[in-house]
Structures are given as structure tokens and as C-alpha cells.
Amino acid sequence: MAGNKSLGKAKDAKKDEFYTQLSDIENELRHYKEHFQGKIVFCNCDDPYESNFFKYFAMNFNYLGLKKLIATCYVSSPVMYTQLSLFDDMEYQVQAPKNPNKKPYKVEITEVTDENNDGAFDLEDIKHLLKNKKNVCKVLKGDGDFRSEECVELLKEADIVVTNPPFSLFREYVAQLVEYNKKFIIIGNQNAITYNQIFPLLKENKMWLGYGFQGGNAYFAIPSSTDKDNYAAGVYNSSTGLVKFRNCAWFTNLDIEKRHDKLILYKKYSPEEYPEYDNMSGCINVDHLTDIPVDWNDCMGVPITFMDKYNPDQFEILGQGRDMELPNKVGMKADFLEKYFANGGTGQMKPGHPDLCYYDKDNKCVVPYRRIIIRRKEQST
């Protein structure tokens, strides 16, 4: 929970400078190789000086069979020109590292060769990439924001967008990808599943979750200027300089094998174990994904973590609990709100727009955390 709260604070404060580890990128993107052949990949939130997304695609350019790799950075990037781990020879093309008048730029790679003739391509070769006349490094006229005219034009050219976009702009970022009908693999807060702008895309199978971070933990590097004291205990590791979040997910609209894995069901329904929601008839509450009953054919409210196991061939998503307008939804009992607050309910319950809720065996109102309403496609007999 500490990690989740810290991620939320970062989003609210618009402190969006979190840099994805190369190992996490490798672990996720190894499942998408077939999608990259002959494609133009755009990393539009990535300073090539620091971005591991750029490093990954540059090192694997030929292996993936890319047509072109494009990367752009934003003018206020806190690491721009500060950590020259790759491009010591680029100062003649862009602003010098100590120049305070930093400018955003774009890098376009169309050819990657083995410059040191060692039979392999590695980071040493990247230093020479921009000496190749077929590759381009150019200062942008604008600020390098993904919404800028220059970056939108590059987006139109691209086939697949892969990056870690700003947490605070996730809704707007995804909306742009949808507007231009782009394929993508991006990182976001897992709670984005519930956003009004994101959930319909998941429900309509226009977007889904990727494979995720190993062990559920995402580790990000942060700029040295970031206030480390803002993080809860156990989130920031001073020895590694990394912050750990357990509430991050990969989002994509590229078809992957995981999306077709069936969730194995074995439990049987019983009214004692699966209470029916008081304000949605015929819909039962399920607290854990492994407890989805194999013999229940009607609606179920499941945790948002269901989206990580969602197989559109096995289930259909009907909506979010608090937003449902199903034919079988019944009006709240006349005394429901009165009982709700009398039994310790909170202000999240609102007349006409209630969260799903039920009474337990002690007649106490229970409002589970945000639920997604699903139904099995394969009906039991």
C-alpha cells in the first residue's frame, strides 16, 4: 500500500520522471517480437541520453527487424544532457551538456551496423549511430511535448508506440493514441483500469493488460533532484537509487498469448459464500479471482485485478459496479442509505450512484473496493 500511495502522490503532484529499468522492458517486450517486424517504433516520452526504451530498441533493431526507431524528449526533461552514457560524440549536433539553454530533439534510426566489428551489436555501437548519414539527430522547434505539432506528425508516421508516459497525463496520452489509431505498449498506474476514459476501452476489447512486472514489483530510477523524503518507508532504496511500486501495469492493444489463457475455475457456488448485492439483483460478490464459481451463470462483481487475467473468449465485461445500468438492476431499498450510514458506511455511497454493497450475516453493510461486473461466456449446465 505504501508504494501505491507514493505513486498516487507522484501523479497528483505531476512528478512524472520515472525511468523504467532495462530488465523490466526486456521481460515484457520479449513477448511481442512478432509485432515489430518491418515496423516504425516511436518512443515519444524518451530522452535517448537516458531512456532504456531507446536503448532496448537500438540494441535489438536488427533482431526485431525494425524499419525505423524514433525517440523524442521533452524540453523540461531533468536528465537531458546530464547523463551522457551513450552519446559522447553528439555535442556537435545538439546543445552542449552544460549549456543552460537546453532544447528538445528527436533521434531517428534507420540503420544499425556493427561499428567495432566484434560480430555483435552492443551499447558501444550506439555511440556511432548518429555518425551514419542514414540516421538523424535534430533539434525540435517546439518543446518536444507528445502533444506538440512536431511530435504528432511523428506519431502519424509510427506503427507502434512504446514508452512510459507521464502518470499525470495518462488519460490524455491514451486518448491521443486512440485518436490516431496507433498500436502501443505503455506503462500506467493499475488504477487507470477504473478511469472513465480508460475502462470503456478495456470493456470493448480495444486495450488490455500486458504480462506485467516480475513479482508485481516495478522499479524505477528517479532524477537526482527528486525529493527522496516524499516516499514512504521501503519505497525508495538509497543504495540503488530506485523506487518500488506495486501498482503499475503494462497496457497494450497488441494481441499476445497471455490474453487467451483461460482462468481455471473449480469452486462451487453457495449463497453463504457468495452474497448477492443488495442494490443489484442476481449479481454476487467475489472477493478473489480464484474463487469465481464454475457453476454460476449470472453476473459477478470481481476485483479490478481481474483485468490481468481477462480472457475475452471466457468472460464478458458488463461494466463497473458503480456505473452499472443493467436491466436487472433494482432500486435501493427505501431504508438502505439510513442503514448504510448507521452501520459505519462512508460518504462514497451516493443516492442514485451507489457502489455495490451487501449485508453480511451480522446485518452489517459491506461495500467492497471497486468492482468490475463480469459474466461467463461458457455457461455451465
Secondary structure as UniProt FT lines:
FT   HELIX           2..12
FT   TURN            13..14
FT   STRAND          19..20
FT   HELIX           22..29
FT   TURN            30..31
FT   HELIX           33..36
FT   TURN            37..38
FT   STRAND          40..43
FT   TURN            44..45
FT   TURN            48..50
FT   HELIX           52..59
FT   HELIX           61..64
FT   STRAND          68..72
FT   TURN            75..76
FT   TURN            78..82
FT   TURN            88..89
FT   HELIX           90..92
FT   TURN            97..98
FT   STRAND          105..109
FT   TURN            115..116
FT   HELIX           123..126
FT   TURN            127..128
FT   HELIX           129..131
FT   TURN            133..134
FT   STRAND          136..139
FT   TURN            146..147
FT   HELIX           149..157
FT   STRAND          160..163
FT   HELIX           167..169
FT   HELIX           170..179
FT   TURN            180..181
FT   STRAND          183..189
FT   HELIX           190..194
FT   TURN            196..198
FT   HELIX           199..203
FT   TURN            204..205
FT   STRAND          208..209
FT   HELIX           214..216
FT   STRAND          218..221
FT   TURN            224..225
FT   HELIX           228..230
FT   TURN            233..235
FT   STRAND          236..237
FT   TURN            238..241
FT   STRAND          242..245
FT   STRAND          248..252
FT   HELIX           257..260
FT   TURN            271..273
FT   TURN            278..279
FT   TURN            281..282
FT   STRAND          283..285
FT   HELIX           289..291
FT   TURN            294..295
FT   STRAND          299..303
FT   HELIX           304..308
FT   TURN            312..314
FT   STRAND          315..320
FT   HELIX           321..323
FT   TURN            327..328
FT   TURN            334..335
FT   HELIX           336..342
FT   TURN            343..344
FT   TURN            347..348
FT   TURN            351..352
FT   STRAND          358..359
FT   TURN            361..362
FT   STRAND          365..366
FT   STRAND          371..376
//
